[in-house]
Amino acid sequence: MATRRPEWTAITVTRNSSADLRRYWSNVSLRGLRWIVVDNASSDDSVSLARSLGAEVISLPSNVGFSHANNRGFAEVNSEFVAFINPDVTMTNAGLAELGTVLREQDALLAPQLINPDGSFQPNGRGLPFLADKIANRKVKLPGAKPELYTPVLGKGIQHVDWITGAVVAARSETFAKLGRWNEKFFLYYEDQELSLRAWEQGISVAVDTTVQWVHGWKRETSGFKFTPWRREIASLTRFSLMYPRLLFPFRRDKVRLGKRAQS
């Protein structure tokens, strides 16, 4: 008997993520869902744990980065929809069904509203990433910064935003293929911003469905002073700034246009 084609494929990139998998995925139902875990050469038991939880695992011999690993997983997708979901996110089948309903109605990159384990909201739907606003969001106020535009308070229902964080990104598989997949020039950091801005430029909407709420553990590695995360973030920031130099100048906000976003 032929296996029924899954409606959804979830792709999760792991790197020494067994603690997160155990906490956030142990009670997730995979009914009607194909789950692909792409492991970036973990030294813990991420691979064996993911398999025990029902995932198909692609075990890579080295750490190729978030974007490359996501694309490696997407190469195996044959479902109508795909969702890239971090190991520290707890997804629900009801939430996937709601996202699918929205994605059948519009060509979009879509995210649920992410919440912290204590139930408070996370700003995973954001405004244009002007450098001054991003720095102000880290509590360093610069001239021209408007952090309230960078982390807006969203209303109810489907809320269009300039970009969604990479913790959860969902789309029709054909939409994601048309978009060009994740930009592998970004090893880690800024790949979600680049993907979202590229989507708007190609006429693909970017939105948060606030009626779907998923818990996200959210550990920001660059909140401390570890060398490797900061080196990677600075490298990605430099690359992103070269692609979008107009986002370096907050005094020219009215000059920035992002295709379909300018009319939304």
DONULO-654518 format. One record per residue (C-alpha): residue in one letter; x, y, z. Coordinates in steps of 0.02 Angstrom, whole numbers, plus 32768, in hexadecimal, padded with zeros to 4 digits. Example, Ala and Ser with C-alpha at 12.3 -4.5 7.8 and 13.67 -1.06 7.14 Angstrom:
<atoms>
   aa     xx     yy     zz
    A   8267   7F1F   8186
    S   82AC   7FCB   8165
</atoms>
This chain:
<atoms>
   aa     xx     yy     zz
    M   8000   8000   8000
    A   8044   80AC   7FCF
    T   8070   8122   805C
    R   8001   81BC   8060
    R   805C   825B   8031
    P   806B   82CA   80CC
    E   801B   8375   80C5
    W   80A9   83C1   812B
    T   8163   83A7   813D
    A   81BA   83F5   81D3
    I   8275   8412   81C7
    T   82DC   8429   8265
    V   8395   8450   8267
    T   83F1   840F   8300
    R   849D   842E   8349
    N   84B2   83E0   83F6
    S   83F8   83F9   840E
    S   83C6   835E   846E
    A   838D   83BF   8508
    D   831A   842B   849D
    L   82D7   8396   843C
    R   82AF   833D   84DC
    R   8259   83D4   8528
    Y   81F9   8419   8492
    W   81DB   8383   8420
    S   81C0   82ED   8491
    N   8103   8305   8496
    V   80EA   8343   83E3
    S   8075   82DB   8377
    L   80BB   82B3   82CB
    R   8012   827C   8288
    G   8009   82AF   81D1
    L   80B3   8302   81DF
    R   815B   82D1   8199
    W   81E7   8310   820A
    I   8296   8320   81C4
    V   8323   834A   823C
    V   83C4   8385   81EC
    D   8450   8373   826A
    N   84EA   83E2   825E
    A   856A   8367   82A4
    S   852A   8364   8357
    S   859A   8318   83DD
    D   8505   82F0   8450
    D   8476   8275   8434
    S   840E   82E9   83C4
    V   840E   826B   8335
    S   83D8   81D2   8398
    L   8357   8236   83FB
    A   830B   8283   835E
    R   82FA   81D5   8311
    S   82A8   8193   83AF
    L   822A   8222   83A6
    G   81FA   81F2   82F4
    A   8267   8262   8289
    E   82C0   8235   81E9
    V   8372   826E   820A
    I   83F1   82B0   818F
    S   8495   82A9   81EE
    L   8517   8320   81A5
    P   85D1   8300   81BF
    S   85F6   83B7   81E9
    N   859C   8455   8220
    V   8566   84A5   817D
    G   84FC   852D   81CD
    F   8443   854F   81E0
    S   8419   8582   812D
    H   8475   84F4   80D7
    A   842C   8473   814D
    N   837B   84B5   8132
    N   8394   84AA   8076
    R   83D6   83FA   8086
    G   8336   83C9   80DF
    F   82C9   8425   8061
    A   8317   83BE   7FD5
    E   82B8   8328   801D
    V   820E   837E   8026
    N   817C   8340   7FBC
    S   80ED   8383   8026
    E   8078   8414   8000
    F   80BA   847B   8091
    V   8161   848C   80EA
    A   8188   84D5   8195
    F   8237   84F8   81D3
    I   822A   84E5   828F
    N   82B5   84F9   830F
    P   82D6   846E   838E
    D   82A1   84E2   841C
    V   81F1   84FB   83D8
    T   8158   8492   8403
    M   80E5   8485   836B
    T   8032   8448   8368
    N   7FCE   83EE   82E2
    A   7F3E   8468   82F7
    G   7FB6   84F7   82DB
    L   7FFA   84A8   823C
    A   7F49   8491   81FB
    E   7F24   8549   8219
    L   7FC4   8580   81C3
    G   7F99   8510   812F
    T   7EEE   8561   811F
    V   7F40   860C   8114
    L   7FC6   85D3   809A
    R   7F43   858F   8022
    E   7EFA   863E   8019
    Q   7F99   86A4   8002
    D   804A   8691   7FC1
    A   80AC   86B0   8060
    L   8131   8688   80DD
    L   80CF   866E   817D
    A   80F7   8659   8234
    P   808F   8637   82CF
    Q   8097   86B1   8360
    L   8125   8671   83CB
    I   8115   867A   8488
    N   8190   8660   8515
    P   817D   85CB   8589
    D   812C   8640   8608
    G   80A5   8671   858A
    S   80E7   871F   855F
    F   80F2   8751   84A8
    Q   8191   8752   8441
    P   81A9   87D4   83B8
    N   81C5   8757   832B
    G   816D   87C6   82AC
    R   81D7   8861   8292
    G   81EB   8904   8235
    L   8275   8938   81BF
    P   831F   890B   820A
    F   8370   89B7   820C
    L   8416   89A4   8265
    A   83F0   8A31   82E0
    D   834B   89DE   830F
    K   839F   8935   8328
    I   8422   8983   839A
    A   839B   89E0   83F9
    N   8342   893B   8411
    R   83DF   8905   846F
    K   83C5   899C   84E2
    V   8442   8A13   848E
    K   83E2   8AA9   844A
    L   842B   8AFE   83B1
    P   83F1   8B9B   8354
    G   8361   8B74   82DF
    A   8339   8ACD   832F
    K   8283   8A97   833E
    P   8286   89EE   8394
    E   81C8   89F1   83A4
    L   81C2   89DA   82E6
    Y   823D   894B   82ED
    T   81DA   88E5   836D
    P   8126   891D   834D
    V   8094   88E4   83B7
    L   802D   8879   8341
    G   7F70   8877   833A
    K   7F00   87DF   8327
    G   7EF8   8767   8295
    I   7F6D   876E   81FF
    Q   7FEA   87FA   8217
    H   8062   8829   818B
    V   8111   8853   81C4
    D   81B6   887C   816F
    W   820B   87DE   81AB
    I   81F1   8746   8219
    T   8274   86F5   8285
    G   82BA   864E   824C
    A   8278   85EB   82E1
    V   81DF   85BD   8279
    V   81C7   85E2   81C0
    A   813A   858B   8162
    A   8109   8592   80AB
    R   80C3   8530   801B
    S   8153   84C6   7FDD
    E   8143   850C   7F2D
    T   8148   85BD   7F72
    F   81E8   859A   7FD0
    A   8239   854A   7F38
    K   8206   85E0   7ECE
    L   824E   8656   7F4E
    G   82F9   8604   7F3C
    R   8309   85B0   7FE6
    W   837B   85E9   8074
    N   8412   8652   8045
    E   84A8   85E6   806D
    K   851C   867C   8073
    F   84D7   868F   8125
    F   851E   8608   8196
    L   84B6   8645   8229
    Y   845B   86E8   8253
    Y   8404   8760   81DA
    E   83CF   86D4   8166
    D   831A   86EB   819E
    Q   831F   87A6   8180
    E   836A   878F   80D2
    L   82EB   8708   80A7
    S   8257   8773   80DD
    L   8290   8810   8083
    R   82B3   87AA   7FE7
    A   8203   8764   7FF3
    W   81B3   8810   7FF6
    E   821F   8845   7F62
    Q   81DE   87AE   7F01
    G   8128   87D2   7F2A
    I   8119   874F   7FB5
    S   80C8   878B   8056
    V   8115   8773   8102
    A   809E   8762   8194
    V   807B   8724   8244
    D   7FDB   86C6   826C
    T   7FBD   86FF   831F
    T   7F31   8681   8337
    V   7FB4   85F6   8336
    Q   8026   8600   83CE
    W   80BB   858E   83E7
    V   8137   858A   8476
    H   81EA   85B8   844A
    G   827A   85A7   84C4
    W   82E2   862F   846E
    K   8395   8633   84AB
    R   83F1   86C8   8460
    E   84A8   8694   8455
    T   84E5   8746   8439
    S   849B   8785   84DC
    G   8542   875A   852E
    F   85F6   8767   84F7
    K   861A   86C0   84A3
    F   8692   86DF   8414
    T   864E   8669   838F
    P   8598   86A6   838F
    W   85D0   875B   8387
    R   864B   8735   82FB
    R   85C1   86E2   8297
    E   8544   876D   82B9
    I   85BE   87F5   8284
    A   85E9   8796   81E5
    S   8531   8782   81BB
    L   850A   8837   81E7
    T   8594   8871   8171
    R   8552   8804   80E4
    F   849E   883B   8102
    S   84CF   88F3   8108
    L   8527   88E4   8061
    M   8487   889C   8018
    Y   8416   8920   8069
    P   8482   89BB   8086
    R   83E8   8A2B   8090
    L   83BD   89D9   8136
    L   8458   8A29   8182
    F   8407   8AD5   817B
    P   836B   8AE6   81E9
    F   8354   8B9C   81B5
    R   831E   8B60   8109
    R   8294   8AE9   813E
    D   8218   8B30   80C2
    K   828E   8B03   8032
    V   8290   8A48   8058
    R   821A   89E0   7FEF
    L   8208   8923   7FEE
    G   819E   88F8   7F58
    K   80F2   88B9   7F8B
    R   810F   88F1   8041
    A   810C   89A7   8009
    Q   8054   8994   7FD7
    S   801A   891F   8062
</atoms>
